[in-house]
Every structure is written in C-alpha cells, then in structure tokens.
Amino acid sequence: MTFLYAVRYFHVVPVVPPLFNIAFAVAVAAAAMRLMNDGSAGVDALTPVLLLQLFVASSGFRFAARRGYYDLLLTSSTPRWQIALAHCLVSILPGVISWWCIGALEAAASRGMGWVWLAPGTCAAFVGASLLAWSVAAFSSRTAPTVVWLLVLTIPAIARVASPVRLLGATWATADRFILAALCTTAIIAFGAATASVVRGSAPLEAAQ
C-alpha cells in the first residue's frame, strides 16, 4: 500500500501540470483525424506524442523536493525506491496512455493491418526515451532537460544520431539494432542512477541554504 500511497501523493501534488494532459488529449484527437484519412500514417500520428513525452517525462525530482513539496512523503514509511518508482510512473503515464490510444486508433483505422505503434523501434523510442528523460531530470528541475531535448531535436547533426523520433515505426529488419540496444541500455543505467540518487541522496530545503 505504500507504493499506492506514493502514486496518490504525486497526483495530489501534481507531477504533470494539467496543461500537459490537455496537450496529450489534443495530440490524440489530431492523431485520430490523421488516421481516419490515412490508416498508414502511424508515424505522423505518434510523433507529436513522443515529442510531448520527452518534455513531460522530464518532470524533475530534486528541485521540487528541495522546495519542500515532497516532505510529507519523504518522511513517511514509504521506501525511497518506491517513491522514485511512483514519481517515474506518474511522470510517464500520460504519454504511455496516449501512445496506447493511438495504437488502438491505428489498428481500427487500418483494420488490424497497422502496427507502427508496436514496432520495436516505436517501443524503444517511447519506453527508452521516457525513462531517460525522467532519469536525467531527476537530478534537477524541468527546465534544464527541456533545453537539452530542444538542442537534441533541433540540431540536425545531433538529431540524426540521438533523436528518438527517427526510431518510430522501425522494425527488426529496418532498425539499427545497435541504436535500439544503446538507447535501452542507457535508459536502464540512467534509471538506476536516478533511483539511487533518490534513495541515498539528501534534499536540503532551499531556505536552509
């Protein structure tokens, strides 16, 4: 029950601002309209959701903790690793749900023939990038990772290598398996490091500095 308490806490003290939830709803609605016109447009439908996810999942933990927002939770009996897991789950869940909704829309629009949403590249892009975005932001606020993602996505030389958008729809036959493995491995390592920082790190209040 302590994990569920942490999940509920991060809904009462919102990790994802309501505006982002509205943005996901708009992206899914736009995807529905796009897929109604072309059932094979899975990549185009998923791209806005993945871009939103990179910014939303970068929710930041330490900055909010140092401002005292999580004091009640951090001083409770909930293990720190469960707090980290709950924070990550609440941060990435809106994007994951939107991804699954578009998957259902794609399946319906293509009459079961479209599986872009479930392609290996798409799964790696959403799961890997979500965990990586949360993990990097866990050490700071939302602002710094947002700047990093903007640079990654807008500088062509970097985007060609590091942008997860290019993985959308990639199958085992077409994907660069090294990039898929590198993204997933990096995300897992980063998630472990971020969780360890929540478990072992201190979060002195800013007023005490």
PAZAPA-4460 file (N, C-alpha, C; in steps of 0.05 Angstrom, whole numbers, plus 32768, in hexadecimal, padded with zeros to 4 digits):
% residues 209
    n_x    n_y    n_z   ca_x   ca_y   ca_z    c_x    c_y    c_z   seq   type   mol
   8010   7FE8   8000   8000   8000   8000   8011   8019   8000     1      M     A
   802A   8017   8009   803B   802F   800A   8040   8039   7FEE     2      T     A
   8043   8027   7FDA   8048   8030   7FBF   802F   803F   7FB4     3      F     A
   8017   8034   7FB9   7FFF   8042   7FB1   7FFC   805D   7FBE     4      L     A
   8004   805E   7FD7   8003   8078   7FE5   8015   808C   7FD7     5      Y     A
   802D   8083   7FCE   803F   8095   7FC0   8033   809E   7FA5     6      A     A
   8026   808C   7F97   8019   8093   7F7E   8003   80A7   7F82     7      V     A
   7FF3   80A3   7F97   7FDD   80B6   7F9D   7FE9   80D1   7FA5     8      R     A
   7FFE   80D0   7FB3   800B   80E9   7FBC   8013   80FA   7FA4     9      Y     A
   801F   80ED   7F90   8028   80FC   7F79   8012   8105   7F66    10      F     A
   7FF9   80FB   7F6C   7FE2   8106   7F5E   7FD7   811E   7F6E    11      H     A
   7FD9   811D   7F88   7FD0   8134   7F99   7FE3   814B   7F96    12      V     A
   7FFD   8145   7F97   8012   8159   7F91   801B   8154   7F74    13      V     A
   800E   8160   7F61   8011   8157   7F45   802E   8158   7F3B    14      P     A
   8036   8141   7F2F   804F   813F   7F21   804D   8149   7F05    15      V     A
   8036   8143   7EF8   8031   814B   7EDD   801C   8162   7EDE    16      V     A
   8023   817A   7ED5   8010   8190   7ED5   7FF8   818A   7EC4    17      P     A
   7FE0   8193   7ECC   7FC8   818D   7EBC   7FCA   8195   7E9F    18      P     A
   7FD9   81AB   7E99   7FDB   81B4   7E7D   7FE7   819E   7E6B    19      L     A
   7FFA   818F   7E76   8006   8179   7E66   7FF2   8163   7E60    20      F     A
   7FE0   815D   7E73   7FCC   8149   7E6F   7FB9   8152   7E58    21      N     A
   7FB3   816C   7E58   7FA2   8177   7E42   7FB1   8175   7E28    22      I     A
   7FCB   817A   7E28   7FDB   8178   7E10   7FDB   815B   7E05    23      A     A
   7FDD   8148   7E17   7FDC   812C   7E0E   7FC0   8125   7E01    24      F     A
   7FAB   8130   7E0E   7F90   812B   7E03   7F8D   8137   7DE7    25      A     A
   7F98   814F   7DE3   7F98   815B   7DC9   7FA8   814B   7DB5    26      V     A
   7FBF   8141   7DBD   7FD0   8131   7DAB   7FC2   8117   7DA3    27      A     A
   7FB4   810A   7DB6   7FA6   80F2   7DAF   7F8E   80F8   7D9C    28      V     A
   7F80   810E   7DA1   7F6A   8116   7D90   7F74   811C   7D73    29      A     A
   7F8B   8129   7D72   7F97   812F   7D57   7F9F   8115   7D4A    30      A     A
   7FAA   8103   7D59   7FB2   80E9   7D4E   7F9A   80D9   7D44    31      A     A
   7F84   80DB   7D52   7F6B   80CD   7D49   7F63   80D8   7D2E    32      A     A
   7F63   80F2   7D2B   7F5B   80FF   7D11   7F6F   80F7   7CFB    33      M     A
   7F88   80F6   7D02   7F9D   80EF   7CED   7F99   80D2   7CE5    34      R     A
   7F94   80C0   7CF8   7F92   80A3   7CF1   7F77   809D   7CE3    35      L     A
   7F63   80AD   7CE8   7F4A   80A9   7CDA   7F4D   80AE   7CBC    36      M     A
   7F5F   80C1   7CB6   7F64   80C7   7C9A   7F78   80B4   7C8D    37      N     A
   7F8B   80AA   7C9E   7FA0   8098   7C93   7FA8   8085   7CAA    38      D     A
   7F9E   806C   7CA8   7FA4   8058   7CBC   7FC1   8051   7CBE    39      G     A
   7FD1   8058   7CAA   7FEE   8051   7CAB   7FFF   8068   7CB6    40      S     A
   7FF3   807D   7CC1   8002   8094   7CCA   8009   8091   7CE8    41      A     A
   8010   807A   7CF0   8016   8075   7D0D   802D   8086   7D17    42      G     A
   8042   8088   7D07   805A   8098   7D10   8052   80B5   7D14    43      V     A
   8044   80C0   7D01   803B   80DC   7D03   8029   80E0   7D1C    44      D     A
   8018   80CD   7D21   8006   80CF   7D38   8015   80CD   7D53    45      A     A
   802A   80BD   7D53   8038   80B8   7D6D   804D   80CE   7D73    46      L     A
   8057   80DB   7D5E   806D   80EE   7D62   8067   8104   7D77    47      T     A
   8050   8112   7D75   804A   8127   7D89   8049   811C   7DA5    48      P     A
   803E   8104   7DA9   803C   80F8   7DC3   8058   80F2   7DCF    49      V     A
   806A   80E7   7DBE   8085   80E2   7DC7   8093   80FB   7DCF    50      L     A
   8090   8110   7DBE   809D   8129   7DC5   8093   8135   7DDF    51      L     A
   8079   8133   7DE3   806D   813D   7DFD   8078   812C   7E14    52      L     A
   807A   8112   7E10   8083   8100   7E25   809F   8107   7E2F    53      Q     A
   80B0   810F   7E1C   80CC   8116   7E24   80CC   812D   7E38    54      L     A
   80BA   8141   7E34   80B9   8158   7E46   80A9   8152   7E5F    55      F     A
   8093   8142   7E5D   8083   813D   7E74   8091   812A   7E87    56      V     A
   809E   8115   7E7D   80AC   8102   7E8E   80C3   810E   7E9C    57      A     A
   80CD   8125   7E92   80E3   8133   7E9F   80D8   8144   7EB6    58      S     A
   80CB   8137   7EC9   80BC   8145   7EDD   80CD   8151   7EF4    59      S     A
   80E5   8146   7EF8   80F6   8150   7F0D   80EE   8147   7F28    60      G     A
   8101   813D   7F38   80FA   8134   7F53   8109   8145   7F68    61      F     A
   8122   8148   7F65   8132   8155   7F7B   812A   8172   7F7F    62      R     A
   8124   8181   7F6A   811D   819D   7F6D   8103   81A0   7F7E    63      F     A
   80EF   818F   7F77   80D6   8190   7F86   80DA   8187   7FA3    64      A     A
   80EB   8172   7FA6   80F0   8168   7FC1   80FD   817E   7FD3    65      A     A
   8110   818C   7FC7   811E   81A1   7FD6   810C   81B9   7FDD    66      R     A
   80F6   81BB   7FCF   80E3   81D0   7FD5   80CE   81C7   7FEA    67      R     A
   80D1   81AE   7FF2   80C0   81A4   8008   80A6   8197   7FFF    68      G     A
   80A2   8195   7FE4   8088   818A   7FDA   8084   816D   7FE2    69      Y     A
   809A   815E   7FE6   8098   8142   7FEB   809F   813A   8008    70      Y     A
   80A0   814E   801A   80A9   8149   8036   8097   8134   8043    71      D     A
   807D   8137   8040   806B   8124   804D   8070   8107   8044    72      L     A
   8075   8104   802A   807A   80EA   801F   8095   80DF   8027    73      L     A
   80AA   80F0   8026   80C5   80E7   802C   80C9   80E0   8049    74      L     A
   80B8   80EC   805A   80BA   80E5   8077   80A6   80D0   8080    75      T     A
   8098   80C4   806C   8085   80AF   8072   8095   8094   8073    76      S     A
   8086   807E   8076   8092   8064   8077   8096   8058   805B    77      S     A
   808F   8067   8047   8092   805D   802B   80B0   805B   8024    78      T     A
   80B9   8043   801C   80D5   8041   8013   80DC   8054   7FFD    79      P     A
   80F4   805F   7FFD   80FC   8072   7FE9   80FB   8067   7FCD    80      R     A
   8101   804E   7FC9   8101   8043   7FAE   80E5   8042   7FA3    81      W     A
   80D1   803E   7FB5   80B5   803F   7FAC   80AD   805B   7FA5    82      Q     A
   80B7   806E   7FB4   80B1   808A   7FAD   80BC   8091   7F92    83      I     A
   80D5   8089   7F8C   80E0   808E   7F72   80D0   8080   7F5C    84      A     A
   80C9   8067   7F60   80B9   8058   7F4C   809E   8065   7F48    85      L     A
   8091   806E   7F5D   8077   807B   7F5A   8079   8095   7F4B    86      A     A
   808E   80A5   7F52   8092   80BE   7F44   8097   80BA   7F26    87      H     A
   80A7   80A6   7F1F   80AC   809F   7F03   8092   8097   7EF6    88      C     A
   8083   8085   7F03   806A   807B   7EF7   8056   8091   7EF1    89      L     A
   8052   80A2   7F04   803F   80B8   7F01   8049   80CC   7EEB    90      V     A
   8063   80CF   7EE9   806E   80E1   7ED5   806B   80D7   7EB9    91      S     A
   806E   80BD   7EB4   806E   80B3   7E99   8052   80A8   7E91    92      I     A
   8040   80A4   7EA4   8027   8097   7E9E   8016   80A5   7E8A    93      L     A
   8013   80C0   7E8B   8002   80CD   7E76   800B   80C8   7E5A    94      P     A
   8025   80C8   7E56   8030   80C3   7E3B   802C   80A6   7E33    95      G     A
   8030   8094   7E46   802C   8077   7E3F   800F   8071   7E38    96      V     A
   7FFC   807D   7E48   7FE0   8079   7E42   7FD9   8084   7E26    97      I     A
   7FE4   809C   7E20   7FDF   80A8   7E06   7FEA   8096   7DF0    98      S     A
   8001   808B   7DF4   800D   8078   7DE1   7FFB   8060   7DDC    99      W     A
   7FF0   8055   7DF1   7FDE   803E   7DEE   7FC4   8046   7DE1   100      W     A
   7FBA   805D   7DE6   7FA1   8067   7DDA   7FA5   8069   7DBB   101      C     A
   7FBC   8074   7DB4   7FC2   8077   7D97   7FC5   805B   7D8B   102      I     A
   7FD0   8048   7D9A   7FD3   802D   7D90   7FB8   8021   7D8A   103      G     A
   7FA4   8025   7D9C   7F89   801B   7D97   7F7D   8029   7D7F   104      A     A
   7F81   8043   7D7C   7F77   8052   7D65   7F83   8048   7D4B   105      L     A
   7F9D   8043   7D4C   7FAB   8039   7D34   7FA0   801E   7D2C   106      E     A
   7F9D   800C   7D40   7F92   7FF1   7D3A   7F76   7FF3   7D2E   107      A     A
   7F66   8005   7D38   7F4B   8008   7D2E   7F4B   8014   7D12   108      A     A
   7F5B   8029   7D0E   7F5C   8036   7CF4   7F67   8025   7CDE   109      A     A
   7F7A   8014   7CE5   7F87   8003   7CD1   7F7B   7FE7   7CD0   110      S     A
   7F65   7FE3   7CE0   7F57   7FC9   7CE1   7F6A   7FB3   7CEA   111      R     A
   7F7A   7FB9   7CFE   7F8C   7FA5   7D09   7FA6   7FA1   7CFA   112      G     A
   7FAB   7FB1   7CE5   7FC3   7FAE   7CD5   7FDA   7FC0   7CDE   113      M     A
   7FD4   7FD5   7CED   7FE8   7FE8   7CF5   7FF3   7FE2   7D11   114      G     A
   800D   7FDE   7D13   8019   7FD8   7D2D   8032   7FEA   7D32   115      W     A
   8031   8002   7D27   8047   8014   7D2B   804B   801A   7D49   116      V     A
   8035   801C   7D57   8037   8023   7D74   8044   800D   7D84   117      W     A
   8045   7FF4   7D7A   8050   7FDE   7D89   806A   7FD4   7D7C   118      L     A
   8075   7FE3   7D69   808E   7FDB   7D5C   80A5   7FDD   7D71   119      A     A
   80BA   7FCD   7D6E   80D0   7FCE   7D81   80DC   7FEA   7D84   120      P     A
   80DF   7FF9   7D6E   80E9   8014   7D70   80D7   8026   7D7F   121      G     A
   80BD   8024   7D7B   80AA   8034   7D8A   80AB   802F   7DA8   122      T     A
   80AB   8015   7DAE   80AC   800D   7DCB   80C5   8018   7DD8   123      C     A
   80DC   8015   7DCA   80F5   801F   7DD5   80F5   803D   7DD8   124      A     A
   80E8   804B   7DC4   80E7   8068   7DC5   80D7   8072   7DDD   125      A     A
   80BF   8066   7DE1   80AE   806F   7DF7   80B8   8067   7E12   126      F     A
   80BE   804D   7E15   80C7   8043   7E30   80E2   804E   7E37   127      V     A
   80F5   804B   7E24   8111   8054   7E29   8113   8072   7E2E   128      G     A
   8106   8081   7E1C   8108   809E   7E1E   80F9   80A8   7E37   129      A     A
   80E3   809B   7E3E   80D4   80A4   7E56   80E5   80A0   7E6F   130      S     A
   80F1   8088   7E72   8101   8083   7E89   811A   8095   7E8A   131      L     A
   8126   8099   7E72   813E   80AA   7E71   8137   80C7   7E78   132      L     A
   8120   80D1   7E6D   8118   80EC   7E73   8113   80F0   7E91   133      A     A
   8105   80DD   7E9E   80FF   80DF   7EBA   8119   80DE   7ECA   134      W     A
   812B   80CC   7EC3   8144   80C7   7ED2   8156   80E0   7ED1   135      S     A
   8159   80EC   7EBA   816A   8103   7EB8   815E   811B   7EC8   136      V     A
   8144   811E   7EC7   8137   8134   7ED5   8136   812F   7EF3   137      A     A
   8139   8117   7EFC   8137   8111   7F19   814C   8120   7F29   138      A     A
   8162   8127   7F1C   8178   8135   7F2A   8175   8153   7F2A   139      F     A
   8160   815D   7F1D   815D   817A   7F1A   813F   8182   7F18   140      S     A
   813A   8198   7F0C   811E   81A0   7F07   8116   8199   7EEA   141      S     A
   80FE   81A0   7EE2   80F5   819A   7EC7   8103   81AB   7EB2   142      R     A
   810D   81C2   7EBA   8118   81D5   7EA6   8130   81CB   7E98   143      T     A
   8144   81C2   7EA7   815E   81BA   7E9B   815B   81A3   7E87   144      A     A
   814D   818D   7E8D   8149   8178   7E79   813A   8181   7E61   145      P     A
   8127   8194   7E65   8118   819E   7E4E   812A   81AC   7E3A   146      T     A
   813D   81BB   7E44   8150   81C8   7E32   8161   81B4   7E24   147      V     A
   8169   819F   7E32   8179   8189   7E26   8169   817C   7E0F   148      V     A
   8150   8175   7E15   813F   8168   7E00   813B   817A   7DE8   149      W     A
   8137   8194   7DED   8134   81A6   7DD6   814D   81A6   7DC4   150      L     A
   8164   81A5   7DD1   817D   81A4   7DC1   8180   818A   7DB2   151      L     A
   8179   8174   7DC0   817A   815A   7DB3   8168   8158   7D9B   152      V     A
   8150   8163   7D9D   813C   8161   7D88   813F   8175   7D72   153      L     A
   814D   818B   7D76   814E   81A0   7D62   8169   81A3   7D54   154      T     A
   817E   8198   7D5F   8198   819A   7D52   819A   8181   7D40   155      I     A
   819A   8184   7D26   8199   816D   7D13   81AE   8158   7D18   156      P     A
   81C7   8161   7D1D   81DD   814E   7D20   81D9   813C   7D39   157      A     A
   81CC   8147   7D4E   81C7   8138   7D66   81AE   8128   7D62   158      I     A
   8199   8134   7D56   817F   8126   7D53   8182   810D   7D43   159      A     A
   8193   810D   7D2F   8197   80F5   7D1E   81A0   80DD   7D2E   160      R     A
   81AE   80E2   7D44   81B9   80CD   7D54   81A9   80C8   7D6D   161      V     A
   81A0   80DD   7D7B   8195   80DB   7D96   8177   80DE   7D98   162      A     A
   8169   80E8   7D83   814D   80ED   7D86   813D   80D2   7D85   163      S     A
   812D   80CD   7D9A   811D   80B4   7D9A   8107   80B4   7D85   164      P     A
   8100   80CC   7D7A   80EB   80CD   7D66   80F1   80BC   7D4E   165      V     A
   810B   80BB   7D47   8113   80AB   7D2F   810F   808D   7D32   166      R     A
   810A   8084   7D4B   8106   8068   7D4F   80E9   805F   7D4B   167      L     A
   80D6   8073   7D4A   80BA   806C   7D48   80B4   805B   7D2F   168      L     A
   80A7   8044   7D34   80A0   8033   7D1E   80B5   8020   7D15   169      G     A
   80CD   8022   7D20   80E3   8011   7D17   80DE   7FF4   7D1F   170      A     A
   80E1   7FE1   7D0D   80DE   7FC5   7D12   80FA   7FB9   7D17   171      T     A
   80FA   7F9F   7D1E   8114   7F91   7D22   8124   7F91   7D08   172      W     A
   8115   7F91   7CF1   8123   7F90   7CD7   812F   7FAB   7CD0   173      A     A
   8121   7FC1   7CD8   812A   7FDC   7CCF   8139   7FEB   7CE5   174      T     A
   8136   7FE3   7CFE   8142   7FF3   7D14   8160   7FEE   7D16   175      A     A
   816E   8002   7D20   818A   7FFE   7D28   818A   7FF2   7D44   176      D     A
   818F   7FD9   7D45   818C   7FCB   7D5F   81A0   7FD5   7D74   177      R     A
   81B7   7FDF   7D6B   81CA   7FEB   7D7E   81BE   8003   7D8C   178      F     A
   81B0   8014   7D7C   81A3   802C   7D88   818D   8024   7D9B   179      I     A
   817D   8010   7D93   8168   8007   7DA5   8173   7FFD   7DBF   180      L     A
   8188   7FEC   7DBD   8195   7FE2   7DD5   81A2   7FF7   7DE6   181      A     A
   81AF   800B   7DD8   81BC   8020   7DE7   81A8   8032   7DF6   182      A     A
   8191   8037   7DE9   817D   8048   7DF6   8171   803A   7E0F   183      L     A
   816A   8020   7E0B   815F   8011   7E22   8173   800E   7E38   184      C     A
   818C   8008   7E32   81A0   8004   7E46   81A6   801E   7E55   185      T     A
   81A8   8034   7E46   81AD   804E   7E52   8196   8056   7E65   186      T     A
   817D   8050   7E5C   8165   8057   7E6B   8165   8047   7E86   187      A     A
   816C   802E   7E84   816C   801D   7E9C   8181   8026   7EB0   188      I     A
   8199   802C   7EA6   81AF   8035   7EB7   81A7   8050   7EC4   189      I     A
   819C   8062   7EB4   8194   807C   7EBE   817E   807A   7ED3   190      A     A
   816B   8068   7ECE   8156   8064   7EE1   8161   8059   7EFC   191      F     A
   8173   8047   7EFA   8180   803D   7F12   818E   8052   7F22   192      G     A
   819D   8063   7F13   81AC   8079   7F20   8199   808D   7F2D   193      A     A
   8183   8094   7F1E   8170   80A7   7F29   8162   809C   7F42   194      A     A
   815A   8083   7F41   814D   8076   7F58   8160   8076   7F70   195      T     A
   8179   8070   7F6B   818D   8070   7F81   8190   808C   7F8D   196      A     A
   818E   80A0   7F7C   8191   80BB   7F86   817A   80C3   7F98   197      S     A
   8162   80B8   7F92   814B   80BD   7FA3   814D   80AE   7FBD   198      V     A
   8157   8095   7FBB   8159   8084   7FD3   816E   808E   7FE6   199      V     A
   8185   8095   7FDB   819C   809C   7FEC   81A1   80BA   7FF0   200      R     A
   8197   80C9   7FDD   819D   80E6   7FDE   818C   80F5   7FF2   201      G     A
   8196   810C   7FFA   8187   811D   800C   817C   8134   7FFC   202      S     A
   8167   8140   8007   815A   8156   7FF9   8156   816D   800D   203      A     A
   816B   817B   8014   8168   8191   8027   8157   81A7   801C   204      P     A
   8146   81B3   802D   8134   81C8   8023   8144   81E0   801A   205      L     A
   813B   81ED   8005   8149   8204   7FFB   814B   821B   8010   206      E     A
   8137   821C   8021   8137   8232   8035   814D   822E   8049   207      A     A
   8157   8215   804C   816C   820F   805F   8187   8215   8055   208      A     A
   818A   821B   803B   81A3   8220   802F   81AC   823D   8032   209      Q     A
***
